[in-house]
């Protein structure tokens, strides 16, 4: 605030770059000050708009962020990748905040997300790595599985975070087979799974169910689990408490006492 006062004394606050930086009041938790600076700027460029959008996202003011993006669009300001990253995050937060209110609000968030996705495509920004990964996260949080899959498959470069987002989405929708198929594809493409990947894959094994289950079918998740166990140990998770406990629970569920005891001995 003292720096702001000094800038005003020198009449620097009318400068678009100084003003855009002052909008970062929002990052300090002072959203009213950020808004005051932004809406009194005589000129605003895309950096100014992005700073205000980011301030709303930092302060969980999702609706304000979406309204500001609409205003930005109406005023003909050309959005850049950072614009879409910010507003898509706002859309994601909105979906989470209202998840307990039923599917209606979530559907609304997904519809807004689709519109933002269309805007990004028209501006040839949807293939940007940061935008694409934020789209994937947004669709996942909105539980829009088809859209998330399309974005994921269209990614030119997938990080382990992208894979984990899809695995998590499949698990939330109880699509255990799809999750395990994705885990196998991850290996085929030479990706290096992390701790979260391992936990999600083990959750998929644990939740694996088949109608008309027989002893032969019950060996399927056990064999998959054994393969994941080998992967986990290669990654250095042999003594990891969480993964070890998940393995023991998994083998106990499918009555594989030998493997469960073996895991206990390794853990000890």
C-alpha positions as CSV (number, residue, x, y, z in Angstrom):
1,X,0.0,0.0,0.0
2,X,2.9,2.4,0.7
3,X,4.3,1.6,-2.7
4,X,0.9,2.3,-4.2
5,X,0.9,5.7,-2.4
6,X,4.3,6.5,-3.8
7,X,3.2,5.5,-7.3
8,X,0.2,7.8,-7.0
9,X,2.3,10.7,-5.9
10,X,4.4,10.3,-9.1
11,X,1.3,9.8,-11.2
12,X,2.5,6.3,-12.2
13,X,-0.8,4.5,-11.4
14,X,-2.2,5.6,-14.7
15,X,0.5,3.6,-16.4
16,X,-1.0,0.3,-17.6
17,X,2.0,-1.8,-16.5
18,X,2.2,-0.3,-13.0
19,X,-1.6,-0.6,-12.7
20,X,-1.6,-4.2,-13.8
21,X,1.0,-5.0,-11.1
22,X,-1.0,-3.2,-8.5
23,X,-4.0,-5.5,-9.3
24,X,-1.9,-8.2,-7.6
25,X,-3.4,-6.8,-4.4
26,X,-5.7,-9.8,-4.9
27,X,-2.8,-12.2,-4.4
28,X,-2.4,-10.6,-0.9
29,X,-6.1,-11.4,-0.2
30,X,-7.2,-7.8,-0.6
31,X,-9.7,-8.3,-3.5
32,X,-11.5,-4.9,-3.0
33,X,-8.2,-3.0,-3.5
34,X,-7.5,-5.1,-6.6
35,X,-10.9,-4.3,-8.1
36,X,-10.5,-0.6,-7.2
37,X,-7.2,-0.4,-9.1
38,X,-8.4,-2.5,-12.1
39,X,-11.7,-0.7,-12.7
40,X,-10.0,2.8,-12.4
41,X,-7.3,2.0,-14.9
42,X,-7.6,4.4,-17.8
43,X,-6.2,1.7,-20.1
44,X,-6.2,-2.1,-19.7
45,X,-4.3,-4.6,-21.7
46,X,-4.5,-8.4,-21.6
47,X,-2.0,-8.5,-18.7
48,X,-4.3,-6.3,-16.6
49,X,-7.3,-8.5,-17.3
50,X,-5.3,-11.7,-16.6
51,X,-4.1,-10.2,-13.3
52,X,-7.7,-9.5,-12.2
53,X,-8.8,-12.9,-13.3
54,X,-6.0,-14.5,-11.3
55,X,-7.0,-12.4,-8.3
56,X,-10.5,-13.7,-8.5
57,X,-9.2,-17.3,-8.8
58,X,-6.8,-16.8,-5.8
59,X,-9.8,-15.6,-3.7
60,X,-12.2,-18.3,-4.9
61,X,-14.5,-15.7,-6.5
62,X,-15.3,-18.0,-9.4
63,X,-18.5,-16.3,-10.6
64,X,-16.8,-12.9,-10.7
65,X,-14.0,-14.4,-12.8
66,X,-16.4,-15.9,-15.3
67,X,-18.3,-12.6,-15.5
68,X,-15.0,-10.7,-16.0
69,X,-14.0,-13.0,-18.8
70,X,-17.4,-12.3,-20.5
71,X,-16.8,-8.6,-20.1
72,X,-13.3,-9.0,-21.5
73,X,-14.7,-10.8,-24.5
74,X,-17.4,-8.1,-25.1
75,X,-14.7,-5.4,-25.0
76,X,-12.8,-7.2,-27.8
77,X,-9.6,-8.0,-25.7
78,X,-7.6,-10.8,-27.2
79,X,-7.3,-13.6,-24.7
80,X,-4.0,-15.5,-24.4
81,X,-3.2,-18.9,-22.8
82,X,-3.0,-17.4,-19.3
83,X,-6.5,-16.0,-19.7
84,X,-7.9,-19.4,-20.4
85,X,-5.9,-21.1,-17.6
86,X,-7.3,-18.6,-15.1
87,X,-11.0,-18.8,-16.2
88,X,-11.0,-22.6,-16.6
89,X,-9.6,-22.9,-13.1
90,X,-12.5,-20.7,-11.9
91,X,-14.9,-23.0,-13.7
92,X,-13.3,-26.0,-12.0
93,X,-13.6,-24.4,-8.5
94,X,-17.2,-23.5,-9.2
95,X,-17.9,-27.2,-9.9
96,X,-16.3,-28.4,-6.7
97,X,-17.9,-25.8,-4.5
98,X,-21.3,-26.7,-5.6
99,X,-20.9,-30.4,-5.9
100,X,-23.0,-31.0,-2.8
101,X,-25.9,-29.1,-4.3
102,X,-26.6,-31.8,-6.8
103,X,-25.8,-32.3,-10.5
104,X,-27.6,-29.2,-11.8
105,X,-24.9,-26.7,-10.8
106,X,-22.2,-29.1,-12.0
107,X,-23.9,-29.4,-15.3
108,X,-23.9,-25.6,-15.5
109,X,-20.2,-25.5,-14.8
110,X,-19.6,-28.1,-17.5
111,X,-21.6,-26.1,-20.0
112,X,-19.5,-23.0,-19.2
113,X,-16.4,-25.1,-19.6
114,X,-17.5,-26.3,-23.1
115,X,-18.1,-22.7,-24.2
116,X,-14.7,-21.7,-22.9
117,X,-13.2,-24.7,-24.8
118,X,-14.9,-23.6,-28.0
119,X,-13.5,-20.1,-27.5
120,X,-10.0,-21.5,-27.0
121,X,-10.4,-23.6,-30.2
122,X,-11.5,-20.5,-32.2
123,X,-8.4,-18.6,-30.9
124,X,-6.2,-21.6,-31.7
125,X,-5.2,-21.9,-28.1
126,X,-6.8,-25.2,-27.1
127,X,-3.7,-27.2,-28.1
128,X,-1.4,-25.1,-25.9
129,X,0.0,-27.5,-23.2
130,X,-1.1,-25.3,-20.2
131,X,-4.6,-24.7,-21.6
132,X,-5.0,-28.4,-22.6
133,X,-4.0,-29.7,-19.2
134,X,-6.3,-27.1,-17.5
135,X,-9.2,-28.2,-19.7
136,X,-8.5,-31.8,-18.7
137,X,-8.6,-30.9,-15.1
138,X,-11.7,-28.8,-15.5
139,X,-13.7,-31.5,-17.3
140,X,-12.5,-34.1,-14.7
141,X,-13.8,-32.0,-11.8
142,X,-17.1,-31.4,-13.6
143,X,-17.4,-35.2,-14.1
144,X,-17.6,-34.7,-17.9
145,X,-15.8,-38.0,-18.8
146,X,-16.3,-38.0,-22.6
147,X,-14.9,-34.4,-22.9
148,X,-12.0,-35.3,-20.6
149,X,-11.1,-38.3,-22.7
150,X,-11.2,-36.3,-25.9
151,X,-8.9,-33.7,-24.4
152,X,-6.6,-36.3,-23.0
153,X,-6.3,-38.2,-26.3
154,X,-5.7,-34.9,-28.1
155,X,-2.7,-33.9,-25.9
156,X,0.5,-33.8,-27.9
157,X,2.5,-34.3,-24.7
158,X,1.1,-35.9,-21.6
159,X,2.7,-35.4,-18.2
160,X,2.2,-37.9,-15.4
161,X,-0.2,-35.3,-13.9
162,X,-2.4,-35.7,-17.0
163,X,-2.4,-39.5,-16.7
164,X,-3.3,-39.3,-13.0
165,X,-6.2,-36.9,-13.6
166,X,-7.7,-39.4,-16.0
167,X,-7.1,-42.3,-13.7
168,X,-8.7,-40.4,-10.8
169,X,-11.7,-39.6,-13.0
170,X,-12.2,-43.2,-13.9
171,X,-12.0,-44.3,-10.3
172,X,-14.5,-41.6,-9.2
173,X,-16.9,-43.1,-11.8
174,X,-16.1,-46.7,-10.8
175,X,-14.6,-47.4,-14.2
176,X,-12.0,-49.8,-12.8
177,X,-11.4,-51.7,-16.1
178,X,-10.8,-48.4,-17.9
179,X,-8.4,-47.2,-15.2
180,X,-6.4,-50.4,-15.4
181,X,-6.3,-50.3,-19.2
182,X,-5.1,-46.7,-19.0
183,X,-2.4,-47.8,-16.5
184,X,-1.2,-50.4,-19.0
185,X,-1.2,-47.8,-21.8
186,X,0.8,-45.5,-19.6
187,X,3.5,-48.2,-19.4
188,X,3.3,-48.9,-23.1
189,X,4.1,-45.2,-23.8
190,X,7.1,-45.3,-21.5
191,X,5.7,-43.0,-18.8
192,X,7.2,-43.1,-15.3
193,X,4.4,-43.7,-12.8
194,X,4.6,-41.8,-9.5
195,X,3.2,-42.5,-6.0
196,X,-0.3,-41.3,-6.9
197,X,-0.4,-43.4,-10.1
198,X,0.4,-46.5,-8.0
199,X,-2.3,-45.8,-5.5
200,X,-4.9,-45.2,-8.1
201,X,-4.0,-48.4,-10.0
202,X,-4.2,-50.4,-6.7
203,X,-7.6,-48.8,-5.9
204,X,-8.7,-50.0,-9.3
205,X,-7.6,-53.5,-8.5
206,X,-9.3,-53.5,-5.2
207,X,-12.6,-52.3,-6.7
208,X,-12.4,-54.7,-9.6
209,X,-15.6,-56.7,-9.8
210,X,-17.1,-59.0,-12.4
211,X,-20.6,-60.4,-12.6
212,X,-20.8,-64.2,-12.2
213,X,-17.4,-64.1,-10.4
214,X,-15.6,-67.4,-10.3
215,X,-12.3,-68.4,-8.8
216,X,-10.6,-68.1,-12.2
217,X,-11.9,-64.5,-12.6
218,X,-10.8,-63.6,-9.1
219,X,-7.2,-64.3,-10.1
220,X,-7.3,-61.5,-12.7
221,X,-7.1,-58.6,-10.3
222,X,-4.5,-60.5,-8.2
223,X,-2.2,-60.9,-11.2
224,X,-2.7,-57.3,-12.1
225,X,-1.9,-56.3,-8.5
226,X,1.3,-58.4,-8.6
227,X,2.4,-56.6,-11.7
228,X,1.7,-53.2,-10.0
229,X,3.6,-54.4,-6.9
230,X,6.6,-55.1,-9.1
231,X,6.4,-51.7,-10.6
232,X,6.0,-50.1,-7.1
233,X,9.1,-51.9,-5.8
234,X,11.1,-50.9,-8.9
235,X,10.1,-47.3,-8.1
236,X,11.5,-47.5,-4.6
237,X,8.1,-47.8,-2.8
238,X,8.9,-51.2,-1.2
239,X,8.8,-49.7,2.3
240,X,6.0,-47.2,1.6
241,X,3.3,-47.6,4.4
242,X,0.3,-46.6,2.2
243,X,1.2,-48.7,-0.8
244,X,2.1,-51.7,1.5
245,X,-1.2,-51.4,3.3
246,X,-3.1,-51.2,0.1
247,X,-1.4,-54.3,-1.2
248,X,-2.2,-56.3,2.0
249,X,-5.9,-55.2,1.8
250,X,-6.0,-56.2,-1.8
251,X,-4.6,-59.7,-1.3
252,X,-6.8,-60.2,1.7
253,X,-9.9,-59.3,-0.3
254,X,-9.1,-61.9,-2.9
255,X,-8.1,-64.6,-0.3
256,X,-4.5,-64.6,-1.4
257,X,-3.1,-65.1,2.1
258,X,0.4,-66.1,0.9
259,X,0.9,-62.8,-0.9
260,X,-0.6,-60.8,2.0
261,X,1.8,-62.5,4.4
262,X,4.7,-61.9,2.1
263,X,3.9,-58.2,2.0
264,X,3.7,-58.1,5.8
265,X,7.1,-59.7,6.0
266,X,8.6,-57.2,3.5
267,X,6.9,-54.3,5.5
268,X,8.4,-55.6,8.7
